[in-house]
Amino acid sequence: GLIFYDTKVTVMNRVLNATVQRTADHAAPEITLDPLEIVGGTGSTDPSQTPFATSQSCFPPAQLLIHEAGGSSFSLCGSFRHFLWQVCKELQSSSLSLLLLCPSSAVNKNKGKYILTPSPITYAEEQLFHFFGQLLGIAIRADVPLPLDLLPSFWKTLVGEPLDPDVDLQEADILTYNYVKKFENISDETELEALCAEIASQHLATESPDCPNKPCCKFTYLSLTGEEVELCPRGRHIPVGWENKDMYAAAIRSLRMRELQTPECMTAVRAGLGSIIPLQLLTTLTPLEMELRTCGLPYINLEFLKAHTMYQVGLMETDQHIEFFWSALEMFTQEELCKFIKFACNQERIPFTCPCKDGGPDTAHVPPYPMKIAPPDGAAGT
């Protein structure tokens, strides 16, 4: 936190360029996609046949170690950027099970934010998580922001920062957070009985074996994937009482924190990322900086875009139709601006920094900057 972000980016780019393995005289990796299948929705419904799953074997790591966002970078290719956009859509859809909507989104908190699916993984799923990590590395090298909406807990775990048992639990699963807090703040047994009765009305409790009409909770809880799990050995047979209520609350919190960290999945993701960029670079980045470098900003800064726009063949920023153009964009919603960016350069997000410094012409821009506005190709008319 004591180092300026620009300084970190300079060091990172220097390291990326020092670890290049594929130069201009080496053939780039290729993948063939059928755009008509994608547009028409006629592609395979088999998760193993999606573009994300089928392309993982097409990218040998050595062929992906390129210069950082240089003029020869494959980030200049619109179809490549469209491919990255497509696989991000798949990752955040029901066709793949690598990512899971965070439970808080059900109550409009962090809506649309995802976490890694916390469950035991097969070898095939491990390979998919490995490729997911490679995609993050590709985005960093090519400086093509991925339209991924992941909770801060993902980025914290990725860079090795410990999770906050209060803040991160509340961000990911506010219902469980409130549930745990209720048990932690109970002041007497009457309140505990009332809470168990409330839980019983939600079908999360059973009757006490000692008092058949008295509702009681057991040492079990639903995992993020919806399965009932025991919070301790023989937890289904251990009732929650006044003497162990704090242990029960702590066990639920511990379950959720393990699920958010997902060590098996995250190990595979980090291994994939480490095949594209040196993992030592992550030690300098905060979770937010890692997210910004990988996914950019989820909104479009028009002033920044305007500063990185080039007018060609006699056009000037003061021309009336150019002013109309920017006035029209200023009236767009963020969703409409993302669609405009997708139309212009085949990606929904654009880098929020550029080495040219405020749009100056002295140094190279990061693709897809600069945006170019040219006169129409046809004859002049009204």
Contacts in CASP RR format, 6 or more apart in sequence:
PFRMAT RR
TARGET T0000
AUTHOR 0000-0000-0000
METHOD contacts of the structure
MODEL  1
GLIFYDTKVTVMNRVLNATVQRTADHAAPEITLDPLEIVGGTGSTDPSQT
PFATSQSCFPPAQLLIHEAGGSSFSLCGSFRHFLWQVCKELQSSSLSLLL
LCPSSAVNKNKGKYILTPSPITYAEEQLFHFFGQLLGIAIRADVPLPLDL
LPSFWKTLVGEPLDPDVDLQEADILTYNYVKKFENISDETELEALCAEIA
SQHLATESPDCPNKPCCKFTYLSLTGEEVELCPRGRHIPVGWENKDMYAA
AIRSLRMRELQTPECMTAVRAGLGSIIPLQLLTTLTPLEMELRTCGLPYI
NLEFLKAHTMYQVGLMETDQHIEFFWSALEMFTQEELCKFIKFACNQERI
PFTCPCKDGGPDTAHVPPYPMKIAPPDGAAGT
1 286 0 8 1.000
3 284 0 8 1.000
5 289 0 8 1.000
5 353 0 8 1.000
6 353 0 8 1.000
8 284 0 8 1.000
8 285 0 8 1.000
8 289 0 8 1.000
9 293 0 8 1.000
9 353 0 8 1.000
11 284 0 8 1.000
12 68 0 8 1.000
12 140 0 8 1.000
12 281 0 8 1.000
12 284 0 8 1.000
12 293 0 8 1.000
13 68 0 8 1.000
15 277 0 8 1.000
15 278 0 8 1.000
15 281 0 8 1.000
16 67 0 8 1.000
16 68 0 8 1.000
16 140 0 8 1.000
16 141 0 8 1.000
16 277 0 8 1.000
17 67 0 8 1.000
17 68 0 8 1.000
19 65 0 8 1.000
19 277 0 8 1.000
19 278 0 8 1.000
20 65 0 8 1.000
20 66 0 8 1.000
20 67 0 8 1.000
21 62 0 8 1.000
21 63 0 8 1.000
21 65 0 8 1.000
22 28 0 8 1.000
22 62 0 8 1.000
22 63 0 8 1.000
22 64 0 8 1.000
22 65 0 8 1.000
22 66 0 8 1.000
24 72 0 8 1.000
26 63 0 8 1.000
27 63 0 8 1.000
28 63 0 8 1.000
28 74 0 8 1.000
29 58 0 8 1.000
29 59 0 8 1.000
29 60 0 8 1.000
29 63 0 8 1.000
29 64 0 8 1.000
30 58 0 8 1.000
31 51 0 8 1.000
31 55 0 8 1.000
31 58 0 8 1.000
31 59 0 8 1.000
31 83 0 8 1.000
33 51 0 8 1.000
33 83 0 8 1.000
33 86 0 8 1.000
34 43 0 8 1.000
36 42 0 8 1.000
37 43 0 8 1.000
38 51 0 8 1.000
38 86 0 8 1.000
43 49 0 8 1.000
44 50 0 8 1.000
45 95 0 8 1.000
47 53 0 8 1.000
47 95 0 8 1.000
47 96 0 8 1.000
47 97 0 8 1.000
48 54 0 8 1.000
48 124 0 8 1.000
50 90 0 8 1.000
50 95 0 8 1.000
50 96 0 8 1.000
51 83 0 8 1.000
51 86 0 8 1.000
51 87 0 8 1.000
51 90 0 8 1.000
52 87 0 8 1.000
52 90 0 8 1.000
52 91 0 8 1.000
52 96 0 8 1.000
52 128 0 8 1.000
52 131 0 8 1.000
53 96 0 8 1.000
53 128 0 8 1.000
55 83 0 8 1.000
55 87 0 8 1.000
55 131 0 8 1.000
56 127 0 8 1.000
56 128 0 8 1.000
56 130 0 8 1.000
56 131 0 8 1.000
56 134 0 8 1.000
59 131 0 8 1.000
59 134 0 8 1.000
59 138 0 8 1.000
61 134 0 8 1.000
61 272 0 8 1.000
61 275 0 8 1.000
61 276 0 8 1.000
64 134 0 8 1.000
64 137 0 8 1.000
64 138 0 8 1.000
64 141 0 8 1.000
64 276 0 8 1.000
65 141 0 8 1.000
65 276 0 8 1.000
66 72 0 8 1.000
66 73 0 8 1.000
66 74 0 8 1.000
66 141 0 8 1.000
66 142 0 8 1.000
67 73 0 8 1.000
68 141 0 8 1.000
68 143 0 8 1.000
69 75 0 8 1.000
69 141 0 8 1.000
69 142 0 8 1.000
69 143 0 8 1.000
69 366 0 8 1.000
69 367 0 8 1.000
70 364 0 8 1.000
70 367 0 8 1.000
71 364 0 8 1.000
71 367 0 8 1.000
73 141 0 8 1.000
73 142 0 8 1.000
73 143 0 8 1.000
73 367 0 8 1.000
74 80 0 8 1.000
74 142 0 8 1.000
75 81 0 8 1.000
75 142 0 8 1.000
75 143 0 8 1.000
75 144 0 8 1.000
75 367 0 8 1.000
75 368 0 8 1.000
76 367 0 8 1.000
76 368 0 8 1.000
78 345 0 8 1.000
78 346 0 8 1.000
79 346 0 8 1.000
80 142 0 8 1.000
80 144 0 8 1.000
81 144 0 8 1.000
81 345 0 8 1.000
81 346 0 8 1.000
81 347 0 8 1.000
81 368 0 8 1.000
82 346 0 8 1.000
82 347 0 8 1.000
84 135 0 8 1.000
84 138 0 8 1.000
84 139 0 8 1.000
84 144 0 8 1.000
84 146 0 8 1.000
84 347 0 8 1.000
85 147 0 8 1.000
85 342 0 8 1.000
85 346 0 8 1.000
85 347 0 8 1.000
85 348 0 8 1.000
87 135 0 8 1.000
88 146 0 8 1.000
88 147 0 8 1.000
88 148 0 8 1.000
89 147 0 8 1.000
90 96 0 8 1.000
91 98 0 8 1.000
91 99 0 8 1.000
91 114 0 8 1.000
91 132 0 8 1.000
91 148 0 8 1.000
92 99 0 8 1.000
92 114 0 8 1.000
92 148 0 8 1.000
92 149 0 8 1.000
96 128 0 8 1.000
97 117 0 8 1.000
97 125 0 8 1.000
98 116 0 8 1.000
98 117 0 8 1.000
98 125 0 8 1.000
98 128 0 8 1.000
98 129 0 8 1.000
98 132 0 8 1.000
98 265 0 8 1.000
99 114 0 8 1.000
99 115 0 8 1.000
99 116 0 8 1.000
99 117 0 8 1.000
99 150 0 8 1.000
100 114 0 8 1.000
100 115 0 8 1.000
100 116 0 8 1.000
100 117 0 8 1.000
100 118 0 8 1.000
100 224 0 8 1.000
100 225 0 8 1.000
101 112 0 8 1.000
101 113 0 8 1.000
101 114 0 8 1.000
102 110 0 8 1.000
102 112 0 8 1.000
102 113 0 8 1.000
102 114 0 8 1.000
102 115 0 8 1.000
102 151 0 8 1.000
102 171 0 8 1.000
102 172 0 8 1.000
102 173 0 8 1.000
103 172 0 8 1.000
103 173 0 8 1.000
103 174 0 8 1.000
103 175 0 8 1.000
103 176 0 8 1.000
103 224 0 8 1.000
104 110 0 8 1.000
104 113 0 8 1.000
104 170 0 8 1.000
104 171 0 8 1.000
104 172 0 8 1.000
104 173 0 8 1.000
104 174 0 8 1.000
104 175 0 8 1.000
105 111 0 8 1.000
105 112 0 8 1.000
105 113 0 8 1.000
106 175 0 8 1.000
107 174 0 8 1.000
107 175 0 8 1.000
109 171 0 8 1.000
109 174 0 8 1.000
110 151 0 8 1.000
110 171 0 8 1.000
110 172 0 8 1.000
112 149 0 8 1.000
113 149 0 8 1.000
113 150 0 8 1.000
113 151 0 8 1.000
114 148 0 8 1.000
114 149 0 8 1.000
114 150 0 8 1.000
114 151 0 8 1.000
114 154 0 8 1.000
115 150 0 8 1.000
115 151 0 8 1.000
115 153 0 8 1.000
115 154 0 8 1.000
115 172 0 8 1.000
115 224 0 8 1.000
115 260 0 8 1.000
115 262 0 8 1.000
116 129 0 8 1.000
116 154 0 8 1.000
116 262 0 8 1.000
116 265 0 8 1.000
116 266 0 8 1.000
116 269 0 8 1.000
117 224 0 8 1.000
117 225 0 8 1.000
117 262 0 8 1.000
117 265 0 8 1.000
118 223 0 8 1.000
118 224 0 8 1.000
118 225 0 8 1.000
118 258 0 8 1.000
118 259 0 8 1.000
118 260 0 8 1.000
118 262 0 8 1.000
118 265 0 8 1.000
119 223 0 8 1.000
119 225 0 8 1.000
120 264 0 8 1.000
121 129 0 8 1.000
121 264 0 8 1.000
121 265 0 8 1.000
121 268 0 8 1.000
126 264 0 8 1.000
126 268 0 8 1.000
127 268 0 8 1.000
129 265 0 8 1.000
129 268 0 8 1.000
129 269 0 8 1.000
130 268 0 8 1.000
130 269 0 8 1.000
130 271 0 8 1.000
130 272 0 8 1.000
130 275 0 8 1.000
131 272 0 8 1.000
132 268 0 8 1.000
132 269 0 8 1.000
132 272 0 8 1.000
133 268 0 8 1.000
133 269 0 8 1.000
133 270 0 8 1.000
133 271 0 8 1.000
133 272 0 8 1.000
133 273 0 8 1.000
133 274 0 8 1.000
133 276 0 8 1.000
134 272 0 8 1.000
134 273 0 8 1.000
134 275 0 8 1.000
134 276 0 8 1.000
135 146 0 8 1.000
136 146 0 8 1.000
136 269 0 8 1.000
136 273 0 8 1.000
136 276 0 8 1.000
136 294 0 8 1.000
137 272 0 8 1.000
137 273 0 8 1.000
137 274 0 8 1.000
137 276 0 8 1.000
137 277 0 8 1.000
137 294 0 8 1.000
138 144 0 8 1.000
138 276 0 8 1.000
139 145 0 8 1.000
139 146 0 8 1.000
139 294 0 8 1.000
139 295 0 8 1.000
140 276 0 8 1.000
140 277 0 8 1.000
140 293 0 8 1.000
140 294 0 8 1.000
141 276 0 8 1.000
141 277 0 8 1.000
143 351 0 8 1.000
143 366 0 8 1.000
143 367 0 8 1.000
144 347 0 8 1.000
144 367 0 8 1.000
145 294 0 8 1.000
145 295 0 8 1.000
145 296 0 8 1.000
145 297 0 8 1.000
145 347 0 8 1.000
145 349 0 8 1.000
145 350 0 8 1.000
145 351 0 8 1.000
146 294 0 8 1.000
146 295 0 8 1.000
146 349 0 8 1.000
147 295 0 8 1.000
147 298 0 8 1.000
147 347 0 8 1.000
147 348 0 8 1.000
147 349 0 8 1.000
148 294 0 8 1.000
148 295 0 8 1.000
149 298 0 8 1.000
150 291 0 8 1.000
150 295 0 8 1.000
151 168 0 8 1.000
151 171 0 8 1.000
151 172 0 8 1.000
151 260 0 8 1.000
152 168 0 8 1.000
152 171 0 8 1.000
152 287 0 8 1.000
152 288 0 8 1.000
152 291 0 8 1.000
153 163 0 8 1.000
153 168 0 8 1.000
153 171 0 8 1.000
153 172 0 8 1.000
153 260 0 8 1.000
153 261 0 8 1.000
155 287 0 8 1.000
155 288 0 8 1.000
155 290 0 8 1.000
155 291 0 8 1.000
156 162 0 8 1.000
156 163 0 8 1.000
156 168 0 8 1.000
156 287 0 8 1.000
157 163 0 8 1.000
157 260 0 8 1.000
157 261 0 8 1.000
157 262 0 8 1.000
157 266 0 8 1.000
158 266 0 8 1.000
158 269 0 8 1.000
158 270 0 8 1.000
158 273 0 8 1.000
158 282 0 8 1.000
158 287 0 8 1.000
158 290 0 8 1.000
159 282 0 8 1.000
159 283 0 8 1.000
159 285 0 8 1.000
159 286 0 8 1.000
159 287 0 8 1.000
159 290 0 8 1.000
160 282 0 8 1.000
161 286 0 8 1.000
161 287 0 8 1.000
163 257 0 8 1.000
163 260 0 8 1.000
163 261 0 8 1.000
165 253 0 8 1.000
165 257 0 8 1.000
166 177 0 8 1.000
168 257 0 8 1.000
168 260 0 8 1.000
169 176 0 8 1.000
169 177 0 8 1.000
169 180 0 8 1.000
169 253 0 8 1.000
169 256 0 8 1.000
169 257 0 8 1.000
169 260 0 8 1.000
170 177 0 8 1.000
172 256 0 8 1.000
172 260 0 8 1.000
173 224 0 8 1.000
173 256 0 8 1.000
176 221 0 8 1.000
176 252 0 8 1.000
176 256 0 8 1.000
179 252 0 8 1.000
180 249 0 8 1.000
180 252 0 8 1.000
180 253 0 8 1.000
182 195 0 8 1.000
183 195 0 8 1.000
183 240 0 8 1.000
183 245 0 8 1.000
183 246 0 8 1.000
183 248 0 8 1.000
183 249 0 8 1.000
184 246 0 8 1.000
184 249 0 8 1.000
186 192 0 8 1.000
186 195 0 8 1.000
186 245 0 8 1.000
189 242 0 8 1.000
192 241 0 8 1.000
192 242 0 8 1.000
192 245 0 8 1.000
193 214 0 8 1.000
193 215 0 8 1.000
196 205 0 8 1.000
196 214 0 8 1.000
196 215 0 8 1.000
196 216 0 8 1.000
196 217 0 8 1.000
196 240 0 8 1.000
197 215 0 8 1.000
199 205 0 8 1.000
199 215 0 8 1.000
199 217 0 8 1.000
200 206 0 8 1.000
200 215 0 8 1.000
204 217 0 8 1.000
204 222 0 8 1.000
205 215 0 8 1.000
205 216 0 8 1.000
205 217 0 8 1.000
205 218 0 8 1.000
206 215 0 8 1.000
206 216 0 8 1.000
206 217 0 8 1.000
206 218 0 8 1.000
207 213 0 8 1.000
207 214 0 8 1.000
207 215 0 8 1.000
207 216 0 8 1.000
208 214 0 8 1.000
208 215 0 8 1.000
208 216 0 8 1.000
208 239 0 8 1.000
209 239 0 8 1.000
216 239 0 8 1.000
216 240 0 8 1.000
216 241 0 8 1.000
217 239 0 8 1.000
217 240 0 8 1.000
217 248 0 8 1.000
218 235 0 8 1.000
218 236 0 8 1.000
218 237 0 8 1.000
218 238 0 8 1.000
218 239 0 8 1.000
218 240 0 8 1.000
219 230 0 8 1.000
219 231 0 8 1.000
219 232 0 8 1.000
219 235 0 8 1.000
219 236 0 8 1.000
219 238 0 8 1.000
219 240 0 8 1.000
219 248 0 8 1.000
219 251 0 8 1.000
220 228 0 8 1.000
220 229 0 8 1.000
220 230 0 8 1.000
220 231 0 8 1.000
220 235 0 8 1.000
220 236 0 8 1.000
221 228 0 8 1.000
221 229 0 8 1.000
221 231 0 8 1.000
221 251 0 8 1.000
221 252 0 8 1.000
221 255 0 8 1.000
222 228 0 8 1.000
222 229 0 8 1.000
223 229 0 8 1.000
223 255 0 8 1.000
223 259 0 8 1.000
224 256 0 8 1.000
224 259 0 8 1.000
229 255 0 8 1.000
230 236 0 8 1.000
231 248 0 8 1.000
231 251 0 8 1.000
231 252 0 8 1.000
231 255 0 8 1.000
232 238 0 8 1.000
232 251 0 8 1.000
238 244 0 8 1.000
240 248 0 8 1.000
241 248 0 8 1.000
270 279 0 8 1.000
273 279 0 8 1.000
282 290 0 8 1.000
285 293 0 8 1.000
292 352 0 8 1.000
295 349 0 8 1.000
296 349 0 8 1.000
296 350 0 8 1.000
296 351 0 8 1.000
296 352 0 8 1.000
297 349 0 8 1.000
297 352 0 8 1.000
298 349 0 8 1.000
299 334 0 8 1.000
299 337 0 8 1.000
300 334 0 8 1.000
300 337 0 8 1.000
300 338 0 8 1.000
300 340 0 8 1.000
300 341 0 8 1.000
300 350 0 8 1.000
301 352 0 8 1.000
302 326 0 8 1.000
302 329 0 8 1.000
302 330 0 8 1.000
302 337 0 8 1.000
304 352 0 8 1.000
305 350 0 8 1.000
305 371 0 8 1.000
306 326 0 8 1.000
307 358 0 8 1.000
307 359 0 8 1.000
308 354 0 8 1.000
308 356 0 8 1.000
308 359 0 8 1.000
308 365 0 8 1.000
308 369 0 8 1.000
308 370 0 8 1.000
308 371 0 8 1.000
309 370 0 8 1.000
309 371 0 8 1.000
309 372 0 8 1.000
309 373 0 8 1.000
310 370 0 8 1.000
310 371 0 8 1.000
310 372 0 8 1.000
310 373 0 8 1.000
311 317 0 8 1.000
311 322 0 8 1.000
311 373 0 8 1.000
312 372 0 8 1.000
312 373 0 8 1.000
312 374 0 8 1.000
312 375 0 8 1.000
313 374 0 8 1.000
313 375 0 8 1.000
314 375 0 8 1.000
315 322 0 8 1.000
315 373 0 8 1.000
315 374 0 8 1.000
315 375 0 8 1.000
316 322 0 8 1.000
317 323 0 8 1.000
322 373 0 8 1.000
325 373 0 8 1.000
329 337 0 8 1.000
329 340 0 8 1.000
332 340 0 8 1.000
338 348 0 8 1.000
338 349 0 8 1.000
341 347 0 8 1.000
341 348 0 8 1.000
341 349 0 8 1.000
341 350 0 8 1.000
342 348 0 8 1.000
344 368 0 8 1.000
344 371 0 8 1.000
345 368 0 8 1.000
345 371 0 8 1.000
347 368 0 8 1.000
350 368 0 8 1.000
350 369 0 8 1.000
351 366 0 8 1.000
351 369 0 8 1.000
353 366 0 8 1.000
354 365 0 8 1.000
354 366 0 8 1.000
354 369 0 8 1.000
355 363 0 8 1.000
355 364 0 8 1.000
355 365 0 8 1.000
355 366 0 8 1.000
356 362 0 8 1.000
356 363 0 8 1.000
356 364 0 8 1.000
356 365 0 8 1.000
356 369 0 8 1.000
357 363 0 8 1.000
359 365 0 8 1.000
359 370 0 8 1.000
END
